[in-house]
Amino acid sequence: MKLYEIKRNFISKKIIENSLNNKKISHSYIITGEENSPKEILAELFAKGILCKGESSPCDACLSCKKFDGNNHPDFSKIKVIDGKASISIEQIRNVLKEAYLKPNESDKRVYIIYDAHLMTEQAQNALLKFFEEPPFFSVIILVAKDVNLLLETIKSRALIINAEPEEDISYSIKNEYSLDYLDRFSDKNEAECLDIILDNIKSSEDFVDFLSDLKILLRDICVFKNVNSPNLMTGKNKELQISQISYKITDIQSQKLMEICDDFILRIYEYANLKLSLCAFNAKCWEEIR
Ligand SMILES: [Zn+2]
């Protein structure tokens, strides 16, 4: 699975991508979300990316990624509730700590994922606190928890928290039809019409966020169509035909770039003096990428 195959979770994906691209990895993360959120998948893609030796992490092609996929990476460990038990014990955490302070075998880092971390006993959490207080620079612990409030305050306050939102309710089509029109005109390289479409339709910051989210869903579908050609994985169920037509006119790299621009604008939407300025800036930025 690739990060872009996760349909929503734009902000959590952005945090993970930025950390991997800038090689700024903290020593501890908590990825939290309800039962139907992709928190485990996000944690695993993150772990794989941290260990990856390729250019775009995770690259899926390097030896490290292959070992990760084969479940035999010597610098990666999964900690789970043992079958028949109800919690993660202090012994399990002590075993992690014994190893976490030893240099990695072949990667720059050792990575641990603790699944259902909210099921750690209080003693286990207190044992883990030693790591959170004095982490070795080469080890990373990712806690996956359904409710962050079930963790000790001392643990919570020392980790970077990433929220995963449910993906289930998104088998809907896009919110606004003009988002598809925009992409269609864009792929036909009609800059003036593109600007008209957004200036005519987007009347508030909320409209703009909806539009950016629509665009991300469509661009993601285009990537899925180009790479795996599987309509089942596409979100815009009733838009397959238009999406496939657009996908022939936009490259994979352009789609990825446009998704990044959407992410940037979602995060910085209030930085512009007014809506019209931000729409013009958005349109100009997109066109820079396609020229
Ligand atoms: Zn790799």
Residues whose N, C-alpha, C, O or C-beta is under 5 A from the ligand:
A	BS01	ZN	C52 K53 G54 P58 C59 D60 A61 C62 C65
